[in-house]
Amino acid sequence: VTLNLTGAGNDYVGKGLSGGKIMIRPPADCKIENPKDNIIVGNTVLYGAISGEAYFNGTGGERFCVRNSGATAVVEGIGDHGCEYMTGGLVVCLGDTGRNFAAGMSGGFAYVLDEHNKFEQLCNTEMVELENLRPDGANADVLDLLQADETRLKQLVENHHKYTGSTQAKKILDNWEEYLPKFIKVMPVDYRNALENQTSKKAAA
């Protein structure tokens, strides 16, 4: 199922999403020049989502992707408590976040654009590690969640532009080498350890 909405969503958009795609963009006659300043979806978006994709050409409210366990989402800014209690999935934020990002986050990961070098102060690092993104090495495997960050991120930004016409996505793509180092990967420590152990066991086998 594909839901392609021109307009805005309220709270709980995509609650329990278990497949398909949701794309939301502002109308062509929207008077807000910068989509990042437009609240396109409300609070508690993608609560408990299991799988599927969501692309929001604008900003989300508080508790974005709370308890997400497998969905992929791209948004251009979020409020407080983003990725709270997340256990799986992937979130790409192409703008500012509120405070307490990643509180209780035990799985999945996120890519956050940190243009103003303030994300570290807004992120709850009790359970996660932060790292800057670098260009992928040769033969990076996009199926391996411990590598291929550049390839994975760029594909999602391209999808975001394709599905929503995002000017922010286009600006990033047009200046990719400049923007890539400004992205920060947020990954739970225990989740990373589990993936590393899994990789070691496969190599040994």
C-alpha positions as CSV (number, residue, x, y, z in Angstrom):
1,V,0.0,0.0,0.0
2,T,1.3,3.5,-0.9
3,L,-0.1,6.6,0.8
4,N,0.9,9.8,-1.0
5,L,-0.5,12.9,0.8
6,T,-0.2,16.5,-0.2
7,G,-1.0,18.4,2.9
8,A,-0.2,17.6,6.5
9,G,-0.7,14.7,9.0
10,N,-1.7,14.8,12.6
11,D,-0.4,12.8,15.6
12,Y,0.3,9.0,15.2
13,V,0.8,9.0,11.4
14,G,2.0,5.5,10.5
15,K,1.3,4.0,13.9
16,G,2.0,0.3,13.7
17,L,3.1,0.6,10.1
18,S,3.9,-2.9,8.8
19,G,4.8,-2.4,5.2
20,G,4.3,-0.1,2.2
21,K,5.2,3.6,1.9
22,I,3.9,6.9,3.3
23,M,4.9,10.1,1.6
24,I,3.8,13.5,2.8
25,R,4.6,16.9,1.2
26,P,3.3,20.4,1.6
27,P,0.9,21.8,-1.1
28,A,2.5,23.7,-4.0
29,D,0.9,27.0,-2.8
30,C,2.3,26.6,0.7
31,K,3.5,30.0,1.9
32,I,6.3,28.6,4.1
33,E,9.4,29.0,1.9
34,N,11.5,26.5,3.8
35,P,9.8,23.1,4.2
36,K,12.0,22.5,7.3
37,D,10.0,25.2,9.0
38,N,6.7,23.5,8.2
39,I,5.3,21.0,10.8
40,I,4.2,18.3,8.3
41,V,3.3,15.6,10.9
42,G,2.4,15.7,14.6
43,N,3.6,13.9,17.6
44,T,4.3,10.1,18.2
45,V,4.6,9.5,14.5
46,L,5.4,5.8,13.4
47,Y,4.7,4.7,17.0
48,G,5.5,0.9,17.2
49,A,6.1,0.6,13.4
50,I,7.3,-2.8,12.3
51,S,8.4,-2.3,8.7
52,G,7.8,-0.1,5.6
53,E,9.1,3.4,4.6
54,A,8.0,6.9,5.4
55,Y,9.2,10.2,3.8
56,F,8.1,13.5,5.3
57,N,8.9,16.8,3.5
58,G,8.9,18.9,6.6
59,T,9.3,18.6,10.3
60,G,7.8,16.1,12.7
61,G,6.7,16.6,16.3
62,E,7.8,15.0,19.5
63,R,8.6,11.3,20.1
64,F,9.2,10.7,16.4
65,C,9.6,6.9,15.8
66,V,9.0,6.0,19.5
67,R,9.2,2.2,19.8
68,N,10.0,1.8,16.1
69,S,11.2,-1.7,15.5
70,G,11.8,-1.9,11.8
71,A,10.5,0.9,9.7
72,T,12.7,3.4,7.7
73,A,11.9,7.1,7.9
74,V,13.3,10.3,6.4
75,V,12.2,13.6,7.9
76,E,13.6,17.2,7.8
77,G,13.6,17.9,11.6
78,I,11.9,16.6,14.7
79,G,11.0,17.7,18.3
80,D,12.0,16.3,21.6
81,H,12.5,12.6,22.4
82,G,13.2,11.4,18.9
83,C,13.8,7.7,18.4
84,E,12.7,7.1,22.0
85,Y,12.8,3.4,23.0
86,M,13.6,2.4,19.4
87,T,14.5,-1.3,18.9
88,G,15.0,-1.5,15.2
89,G,14.7,0.4,11.9
90,L,16.4,3.4,10.5
91,V,15.7,7.2,10.9
92,V,17.3,9.9,8.7
93,C,16.9,13.5,10.0
94,L,17.9,16.2,7.5
95,G,17.6,19.0,10.0
96,D,17.5,19.9,13.7
97,T,16.4,17.6,16.5
98,G,15.0,18.5,19.9
99,R,16.5,17.4,23.2
100,N,16.7,13.8,24.6
101,F,17.2,12.1,21.3
102,A,17.7,8.4,21.5
103,A,16.6,8.0,25.1
104,G,16.2,4.2,25.8
105,M,17.2,3.4,22.2
106,S,18.3,-0.2,22.2
107,G,18.3,-1.1,18.5
108,G,18.2,0.3,15.0
109,F,20.2,3.4,14.2
110,A,19.9,7.0,12.9
111,Y,21.7,9.4,10.6
112,V,21.3,13.0,11.8
113,L,22.5,16.1,9.9
114,D,24.3,18.3,12.4
115,E,24.9,21.6,10.6
116,H,25.3,23.6,13.8
117,N,27.4,21.3,15.8
118,K,25.0,21.0,18.7
119,F,23.5,17.5,18.3
120,E,25.8,16.0,20.9
121,Q,24.3,18.2,23.6
122,L,20.8,17.2,22.5
123,C,21.4,13.5,22.3
124,N,20.9,11.2,25.3
125,T,24.1,9.1,25.0
126,E,23.4,6.8,27.9
127,M,22.8,3.8,25.5
128,V,24.2,5.0,22.2
129,E,27.5,6.0,20.5
130,L,27.9,8.9,18.0
131,E,30.2,8.8,15.0
132,N,30.8,11.1,12.0
133,L,30.1,9.6,8.6
134,R,33.0,9.0,6.2
135,P,33.0,7.9,2.5
136,D,32.5,4.2,2.0
137,G,35.5,2.0,1.2
138,A,35.7,-0.3,-1.7
139,N,33.2,-3.2,-1.8
140,A,31.1,-1.9,1.1
141,D,28.2,-4.2,1.7
142,V,24.9,-2.3,2.2
143,L,23.4,-5.3,3.9
144,D,26.0,-5.1,6.6
145,L,24.7,-2.5,9.1
146,L,28.2,-1.9,10.4
147,Q,29.4,-0.5,7.1
148,A,28.2,1.2,3.8
149,D,26.7,4.2,5.7
150,E,27.4,6.6,2.8
151,T,25.7,4.4,0.2
152,R,22.7,3.7,2.5
153,L,22.2,7.3,3.5
154,K,22.6,8.6,-0.1
155,Q,20.0,6.2,-1.4
156,L,17.5,7.3,1.2
157,V,18.1,11.0,0.5
158,E,17.6,10.3,-3.2
159,N,14.4,8.4,-2.4
160,H,13.2,11.4,-0.3
161,H,13.8,13.8,-3.1
162,K,12.1,11.5,-5.6
163,Y,9.0,10.9,-3.5
164,T,8.5,14.3,-2.0
165,G,10.4,16.8,-4.2
166,S,12.4,18.0,-1.1
167,T,14.5,21.0,-1.8
168,Q,16.6,20.1,1.3
169,A,17.3,16.7,-0.1
170,K,18.3,18.2,-3.5
171,K,20.7,20.7,-1.8
172,I,22.4,17.9,0.1
173,L,22.7,15.7,-3.0
174,D,24.1,18.6,-5.1
175,N,26.8,19.2,-2.4
176,W,27.3,15.6,-1.2
177,E,31.0,15.8,-0.4
178,E,30.4,18.9,1.7
179,Y,27.4,17.5,3.6
180,L,28.5,13.9,4.3
181,P,30.9,14.8,7.2
182,K,28.1,16.8,8.8
183,F,26.0,13.7,9.3
184,I,26.3,11.8,12.6
185,K,25.5,8.1,13.0
186,V,23.6,7.2,16.2
187,M,23.9,3.6,17.2
188,P,23.1,1.7,20.4
189,V,26.2,0.2,22.0
190,D,24.7,-3.2,22.8
191,Y,23.2,-3.4,19.3
192,R,26.6,-2.7,17.7
193,N,28.2,-5.4,19.9
194,A,25.5,-7.9,18.9
195,L,26.1,-7.2,15.2
196,E,29.9,-7.5,15.7
197,N,29.5,-10.8,17.5
198,Q,27.2,-12.1,14.7
199,T,29.7,-11.0,12.1
200,S,32.5,-12.8,13.9
201,K,30.5,-16.0,14.2
202,K,29.7,-16.0,10.5
203,A,33.4,-15.4,9.6
204,A,34.4,-18.3,11.9
205,A,31.9,-20.6,10.3
